[in-house]
């Protein structure tokens, strides 16, 4: 039987884009999932890789920045989830958008997403 997890088993960390490369394995899992289930854009998923996504994200940041929140296992320090957001200046002030969010299945249902 697997050990029961709770929210105290994770650590939250906020940063800019400096940890972006560390979320690539999780981004790939999310990308694969979307490629399998998408009924509208599935033909475009094989064209997109992590390096292209990063390049597009940074090219859109001429008037803003990136916020990356990661969740680490308290036991192993491995990143087990993230929320990647962009924050841009707009005519009415700051505008934020969640670009990508992922959490490993074993950690879902613990309230971690709400904290992200």
N, C-alpha and C positions, 0 to 999 in steps of 0.2 A: 504494500500500500504506500502511495506517495505521501510525502510529508505535506501537511496542510500549511498553506501560505497565508499571510495576512499583510496588511499595508505596512506594518513595522519591519517587514523583510526587505524593503526597498529604500533607496536613497534617491532624492530628487536633486537635479543639478541644472541650472540655467546658464546659458552661454550665448555667444554669437555663433558664427559659422565655423569656429575653430575645431569643433568635434564632428563636423559634417561627414568626413570620410569614415568615421567610426560607426555611423548608422547605416552604411551601405548594405551590410548583410540583411538588416531588418527591412530596409527599403526594397531590396530584391524580393523578399518574401511577400511584401505587400503588392509589389508590381506583378508578381506571378499570380497572386490571387485575383487581382483585377483583370489580368489577361484572360484568366479562365472563366470568370463570371460576367464580364461586360458584354452587354448585348448591343451597345451603341458604338463603342470605340475600339473593340478588340483588334481590328485590323491595324491600328496604330501602335499597339503595345510592343510588338517585336522591334519597331523602329527606335524606341526610346531606351537608352541605357542610363546608368547612374551618372556618368561623366557628362552626358548631354543635358541631363536634368539639372545638375549643378551649374553648368555653364548658363543655361537659361535662367536659373534662379538668380545668379549673380549679375547677369546682364540687365535684369529688371530692377536692380537695387541702386540705380544711379541717384535716386531721390529717397532712399530709405535704407533699411537694414534687415538683417535676418536675426530671428530669435529661435534658438534651439533649446528645448527642454528635454533632458534625457532622464530616464529612470534606470537605476542600476540595482542589481541584486546586492543586498547588503552582505551576503555571504561571499560571493565571488567577485564583486565589483564589475561584472559584465553588464553591458547595456542591454536591457531587456525591453525597452520601449522608448518612444520619443514623440515629440510634437514639434514640427517644424513650421514656423510662422514667418510671414513677411510683414514688415511694418513700413508703410510708405507715407510720404507727405501728399496731401491732396488739397484741393481748393478749400475744403471745409475743415482741415486739420489732419490729424493722423488717421490712417486707415490700416487695419490689420486683417490678415487673411491666413487661415490655416492652410498650409500647402500640403502637408502630409502628416499622418498620425498612425502609429502602430504600437501594439503591445503584444508580447508573446502570449499565446493562449493560456498557459498555466497561471498567468498573473491577472487574467481578466476576471471581472466580477468582484474585485476587492476595493473599488473606489479610486483606483489609481488614475483612470481616465479623467475623472472629475477634478483631481488635483492638477493634472496637466493643463 
